[in-house]
Amino acid sequence: MKCIQTLLLISFWPLHQAALVFNNDIRRWDTGLVTDTHFMFVSAFQFDVNITGWNTPLLVDFTDMFGANWLANYKRIDGRVTFDGPPNAWMSME
């Protein structure tokens, strides 16, 4: 598996926006400096990797971060129905 260096990457948009079948294991990505994840997985209809443990203290824009498949497997801790992040606002329904 290829490793993506995330140390200096602060914006993931539009890194995966057009990736329809993206579902790689990205749980270990270093996301501590990331500020923008809007639309990151919105088109990835197979994406369901549990990234709720991502450390994103600097995240500012997480609008529509997730797509419909995410909602099938995760729910927001606050009960809102939305595609927005951040990842730690969600919990697995398994």
Sine and cosine of phi, psi and omega as CSV:
sin_phi,cos_phi,sin_psi,cos_psi,sin_omega,cos_omega
0.00,0.00,0.68,-0.73,0.04,-1.00
-0.98,0.21,0.59,-0.81,0.01,-1.00
-0.96,-0.26,0.74,-0.67,0.05,-1.00
-0.98,-0.19,0.82,-0.57,0.03,-1.00
-0.97,0.24,0.87,-0.49,-0.04,-1.00
-0.94,-0.35,0.05,1.00,-0.07,-1.00
-0.83,0.56,-0.68,0.73,-0.05,-1.00
-0.97,-0.25,0.04,1.00,0.00,-1.00
-1.00,0.03,0.90,-0.44,-0.02,-1.00
-0.96,-0.29,-0.23,0.97,0.05,-1.00
-0.79,-0.61,0.85,-0.52,0.03,-1.00
-1.00,-0.01,-0.12,0.99,0.00,-1.00
-1.00,0.09,0.71,-0.70,-0.10,0.99
-0.99,-0.14,0.74,0.67,-0.11,-0.99
-0.76,0.64,-0.73,0.69,-0.05,-1.00
-0.86,-0.51,0.18,0.98,-0.09,-1.00
-0.83,0.56,-0.64,0.77,-0.05,-1.00
-1.00,-0.09,0.06,1.00,-0.03,-1.00
-1.00,0.10,1.00,-0.07,-0.08,-1.00
-0.94,0.35,-0.51,0.86,-0.07,-1.00
-0.92,-0.39,0.33,0.95,0.00,-1.00
-0.92,0.39,0.83,-0.56,0.06,-1.00
-0.43,-0.90,0.59,0.81,-0.01,-1.00
-0.96,0.29,0.41,-0.91,0.03,-1.00
-0.98,0.22,0.96,-0.26,-0.06,-1.00
-0.88,-0.47,0.35,0.94,-0.04,-1.00
-0.87,0.49,-0.48,0.88,-0.09,-1.00
-1.00,-0.08,0.11,0.99,0.03,-1.00
-0.87,0.49,0.65,-0.76,0.08,-1.00
-0.99,0.12,0.97,-0.24,-0.09,-1.00
-0.94,-0.35,0.28,0.96,-0.07,-1.00
-0.88,0.47,-0.42,0.91,-0.01,-1.00
-0.96,-0.27,0.03,1.00,-0.06,-1.00
-0.94,0.33,0.73,-0.69,0.02,-1.00
-0.91,-0.41,-0.31,0.95,-0.13,-0.99
-0.66,-0.75,0.87,-0.49,0.06,-1.00
-0.76,-0.65,0.29,0.96,-0.06,-1.00
-0.89,0.46,0.65,-0.76,-0.03,-1.00
0.88,0.47,0.28,0.96,-0.11,-0.99
-0.85,0.52,-0.74,0.67,-0.05,-1.00
-0.87,-0.50,0.26,0.97,-0.12,-0.99
-0.87,0.49,-0.53,0.85,-0.01,-1.00
-0.99,-0.12,-0.11,0.99,-0.06,-1.00
-0.99,0.12,1.00,0.01,-0.12,-0.99
-0.94,0.34,-0.16,0.99,0.05,-1.00
-0.96,-0.27,-0.05,1.00,-0.11,-0.99
-0.94,0.34,0.86,-0.51,0.07,-1.00
-0.53,-0.85,0.43,0.90,0.02,-1.00
-0.94,0.35,0.72,-0.69,-0.03,-1.00
-0.97,0.24,0.99,-0.16,0.03,-1.00
-0.94,-0.33,0.37,0.93,-0.02,-1.00
-0.91,0.42,-0.26,0.97,0.04,-1.00
-1.00,-0.02,0.03,1.00,0.02,-1.00
-0.86,0.51,0.68,-0.73,0.08,-1.00
-1.00,-0.03,0.95,-0.31,-0.06,-1.00
-0.76,-0.65,0.87,0.50,-0.07,-1.00
-0.92,0.40,-0.36,0.93,-0.04,-1.00
-0.98,-0.19,0.06,1.00,-0.06,-1.00
-0.89,0.46,0.83,-0.56,-0.04,-1.00
-0.94,-0.35,-0.74,0.67,-0.04,-1.00
-0.91,-0.42,0.93,-0.36,0.02,-1.00
-0.77,-0.64,0.49,0.87,0.00,-1.00
-0.88,0.48,0.74,-0.67,0.04,-1.00
0.73,0.69,0.70,0.72,-0.01,-1.00
-0.91,0.42,-0.59,0.81,-0.10,-0.99
-0.93,-0.36,0.27,-0.96,0.02,-1.00
-0.92,-0.39,-0.14,-0.99,-0.10,-0.99
-0.88,0.48,-0.59,0.81,0.00,-1.00
-0.90,0.44,-0.56,0.83,0.04,-1.00
-0.87,0.49,-0.68,0.73,-0.01,-1.00
-0.91,0.42,-0.39,0.92,0.03,-1.00
-0.96,0.27,-0.36,0.93,-0.10,-1.00
-0.88,-0.47,-0.26,0.97,-0.07,-1.00
-0.71,-0.70,0.42,-0.91,0.10,-0.99
-0.70,-0.71,0.45,-0.89,0.01,-1.00
-0.96,0.28,0.61,-0.79,0.02,-1.00
-0.89,0.45,-0.58,0.82,-0.02,-1.00
-0.99,0.11,-0.01,1.00,0.06,-1.00
0.99,0.11,-0.08,1.00,0.01,-1.00
-0.92,0.38,0.54,-0.84,0.10,-1.00
-0.97,-0.23,0.96,-0.29,-0.09,-1.00
-0.35,-0.94,0.27,-0.96,0.11,-0.99
-0.99,-0.16,0.07,1.00,-0.08,-1.00
-0.97,0.23,0.47,-0.88,0.15,-0.99
-0.99,0.12,-0.32,-0.95,0.04,1.00
-0.98,0.20,0.28,-0.96,-0.04,-1.00
-0.83,0.56,-0.58,0.82,-0.05,-1.00
-0.97,0.23,0.02,1.00,0.10,-0.99
-1.00,0.03,0.04,1.00,-0.08,-1.00
-0.88,-0.47,0.36,-0.93,0.13,-0.99
-0.64,-0.77,0.51,-0.86,-0.01,-1.00
-0.94,0.35,0.58,-0.81,0.04,-1.00
-1.00,-0.05,0.12,0.99,0.02,-1.00
-0.99,0.14,0.00,0.00,0.00,0.00
